[in-house]
Amino acid sequence: MRQVKLKYWHQGRVVLTGDAAWCATPLSGIGTTLAIVGPYVLAGELSKTDNYAQAFANYQKIMQPFVKEGQGTPQFVISALWPRTRIGLRFLRAAMKVAGKPAIRKLFSKVFLRNSNQIKLPDYGMKTE
Ligand SMILES: Cc1cc2nc3c(=O)[nH]c(=O)nc-3n(C[C@H](O)[C@H](O)[C@H](O)COP(=O)(O)OP(=O)(O)OC[C@H]3O[C@@H](n4cnc5c(N)ncnc54)[C@H](O)[C@@H]3O)c2cc1C
């Protein structure tokens, strides 16, 4: 599995959000959050202007740091968890055997946990009944 990072999430009148725009891999642990926050920001930016191109650009600018944080899982970890060779598979099985040990758990948390404070949610003044 290889992570592909799109430079732009929009073209013309078409805009992507969630995994379609920035799939952070199942390992990020923050894909669902991104998939909720992204449409919130997109809707908010669209509500502020009639210029959809500007709204798309603002949406990408606001989301980018948070998405970057979500995509921060190192490539070697992604490759290790989707092995393509017998040796890779053996390595994965050996790693899974020790994965529950406290020191390894701590290391895994450091590598995997993403910081959800990478975005300050804009207040678009949307009212809920
Ligand atoms: C194994 C696994 C574990 C994960 N664990 C976590 C976790 O612990 N924490 C976390 O935050 N995230 C996790 N994720 C990631 C998270 O599930 C995704 O980031 C999130 O679901 C993305 O939401 P989305 O709405 O962008 O896309 P999706 O949830 O993929 O929704 C897209 C929808 O569009 C539909 N669709 C596709 N093509 C068409 C079409 N042509 N017409 C109509 N409908 C279509 C699909 O059927 C689907 O229902 C995990 C993912 C996987 C695969």
The ligand as an ORCA input file, in Angstrom:
! r2SCAN-3c Opt
* xyz 0 1
  C      -9.767     -1.381      8.203
  C      -9.954      0.100      8.480
  C      -9.821      0.558      9.779
  C      -9.971      1.915     10.044
  N      -9.862      2.349     11.337
  C     -10.084      3.643     11.616
  C     -10.042      4.106     12.968
  O      -9.789      3.365     13.922
  N     -10.278      5.421     13.186
  C     -10.562      6.296     12.178
  O     -10.782      7.486     12.447
  N     -10.584      5.891     10.905
  C     -10.366      4.596     10.586
  N     -10.414      4.168      9.289
  C     -10.569      5.167      8.225
  C     -12.010      5.625      8.078
  O     -12.867      4.492      7.970
  C     -12.096      6.480      6.798
  O     -11.096      7.485      6.825
  C     -13.467      7.145      6.682
  O     -14.480      6.147      6.642
  C     -13.533      7.975      5.414
  O     -14.851      8.420      5.239
  P     -15.342      8.895      3.820
  O     -16.755      9.315      4.011
  O     -14.380      9.876      3.250
  O     -15.235      7.636      2.866
  P     -15.997      6.225      2.997
  O     -16.316      5.910      4.419
  O     -15.150      5.271      2.205
  O     -17.381      6.491      2.262
  C     -17.461      6.544      0.862
  C     -18.836      5.983      0.479
  O     -19.050      6.235     -0.920
  C     -19.606      5.054     -1.470
  N     -19.307      5.067     -2.898
  C     -18.136      4.776     -3.520
  N     -18.256      4.894     -4.859
  C     -19.535      5.301     -5.086
  C     -20.280      5.603     -6.253
  N     -19.730      5.552     -7.460
  N     -21.559      5.983     -6.103
  C     -22.137      6.081     -4.889
  N     -21.481      5.794     -3.739
  C     -20.195      5.408     -3.828
  C     -18.968      3.916     -0.714
  O     -19.755      2.745     -0.796
  C     -18.932      4.480      0.704
  O     -20.125      4.226      1.407
  C     -10.264      2.822      8.990
  C     -10.407      2.334      7.683
  C     -10.261      1.000      7.435
  C     -10.424      0.492      6.001
*
